[in-house]
Amino acid sequence: MLTMRDVLAARKIVDRHLPPTPSWSYPLLDEAAGRRVVVKHENTQPTGAFKVRGALNLLATLDGDEPIVTYSTGNHARAIAYAAREYRRRATIVMPARAAELRVRAVEALGATVVRHGADMGDAEAHAATLPGRLVSPGDEPALIAGVATLYCELLERHPELDTLVVPVGSGTGAAAACLVAAALAPGCRVIAVQSQAAPAAHDSWRAGTCQHRANHTEIDGLATGRGFAGPQAILREHLTDFVLLGDAAIGDARRLLARLAGTQAEGAGAAALAAVLARPGLMGSAVGVVVTGANATELELAR
Ligand SMILES: *Cc1c(COP(=O)(O)O)cnc(C)c1O
C-alpha cells in the first residue's frame, strides 16, 4: 500500500535530478474558463512530460544491473530511457512498429535500445515479456506513482488555495498520485480525471469498480490505453471525485487555446485537463489546478 512516506522518499530522489516545474495563471485563460486556473507546466520537463519523475524514482529503487525492459508508444519510453541514463542502466524499449520516427529517435538519443514490434501496445507488451531483464509495467508499478506524486506536492504546496485538480488519465498513475497527495495535503480539494471517449478503459473501470478492457481508438497518445490497471484503479476508487470523458476534438481545441492564451505547447493529453474545465464547468470549483502533462505533440498535432 502506497503512502505519503513513499512520496516523500521519492521527492528526495526526484529533487536530486529535476528542478520544480513552474505553475502559474494566465488572465486570458482564467477569463475563458470563468475561474482561476493554475497551470502546472510539466511540459517543461527535459523529456517533455511528467512521467520522468516516476521513472527516476523507479530506477533509484531497482537494485542489480540487469537491463530494464518496458513497452510504450512515447512518453513512458522516453522517461525510462532518461532515468536509465541517469542511473547508468541499460534499457530496452519495445515500441509498436508504426511508432513515429521522431519518438523512436528521442528514445535512442538517450542511449536506450528500441525494439520495434507489433501492431499495437498489446503486441509490444507481449514481446517485452519475452526479453531478458526487469520488465517494467507503465501502470502497475507503485514507484512510478510515488515519483509522479512529487508534482502534486509541488503544486499544492505552492497553491494551497486550489479546490479542484484535473488530471488526464491513460494508465492512471498520474491521477492516483494526485489523489494520494490531495488526500494528505489538501483534503478538501477534489480530484477529477479525464479520458478520451474514444479510449474509455480507465473511466469504465472506475465506474464498474473492476478493471475493464475497452477498444482504444483515440489519436491522443498519452490517453491511449485498452485496459484499466489494478494499482492505480484501487487508489482512484478510494479518492477520485469524478471522471469525465471528452471527444478528441474538444481536447484539440484546448491544445490550441493553451498555445494562444498561455504561449505553451501541449500534446493532446497535456491539454485534456483544460478541455475538461471548459467542457464541464459545473464540476469545477473556483480555483482549479490543471496539469499540462506533456509537450510532445505529434507531427499531425503540430500541423493543426
Ligand atoms: C502518460 C501520459 C498521461 C497519462 O498518464 P497516466 O499516468 O498513464 O494515466 C497524460 N499525459 C501525458 C502527456 C502522458 O504522457
The ligand as an SDF file (V2000), in Angstrom:
LIG
                    3D

 15 15  0  0  0  0  0  0  0  0999 V2000
    1.1340    9.1080  -19.8760 C   0  0  0  0  0  0  0  0  0  0  0  0
    0.5490   10.4430  -20.0480 C   0  0  0  0  0  0  0  0  0  0  0  0
   -0.6790   10.7790  -19.4690 C   0  0  0  0  0  0  0  0  0  0  0  0
   -1.4930    9.7980  -18.6740 C   0  0  0  0  0  0  0  0  0  0  0  0
   -0.8240    9.4270  -17.5110 O   0  0  0  0  0  0  0  0  0  0  0  0
   -1.0860    8.0250  -16.7920 P   0  0  0  0  0  0  0  0  0  0  0  0
   -0.2680    8.0850  -15.5930 O   0  0  0  0  0  0  0  0  0  0  0  0
   -0.6790    6.9520  -17.7680 O   0  0  0  0  0  0  0  0  0  0  0  0
   -2.5450    7.9650  -16.5330 O   0  0  0  0  0  0  0  0  0  0  0  0
   -1.1410   12.0620  -19.6240 C   0  0  0  0  0  0  0  0  0  0  0  0
   -0.4450   12.9740  -20.3220 N   0  0  0  0  0  0  0  0  0  0  0  0
    0.7230   12.6850  -20.9230 C   0  0  0  0  0  0  0  0  0  0  0  0
    1.4160   13.7360  -21.6920 C   0  0  0  0  0  0  0  0  0  0  0  0
    1.2630   11.4060  -20.8050 C   0  0  0  0  0  0  0  0  0  0  0  0
    2.4320   11.1230  -21.3890 O   0  0  0  0  0  0  0  0  0  0  0  0
  1  2  1  0
  2  3  1  0
  2 14  2  0
  3  4  1  0
  3 10  2  0
  4  5  1  0
  5  6  1  0
  6  7  2  0
  6  8  1  0
  6  9  1  0
 10 11  1  0
 11 12  2  0
 12 13  1  0
 12 14  1  0
 14 15  1  0
M  END
$$$$
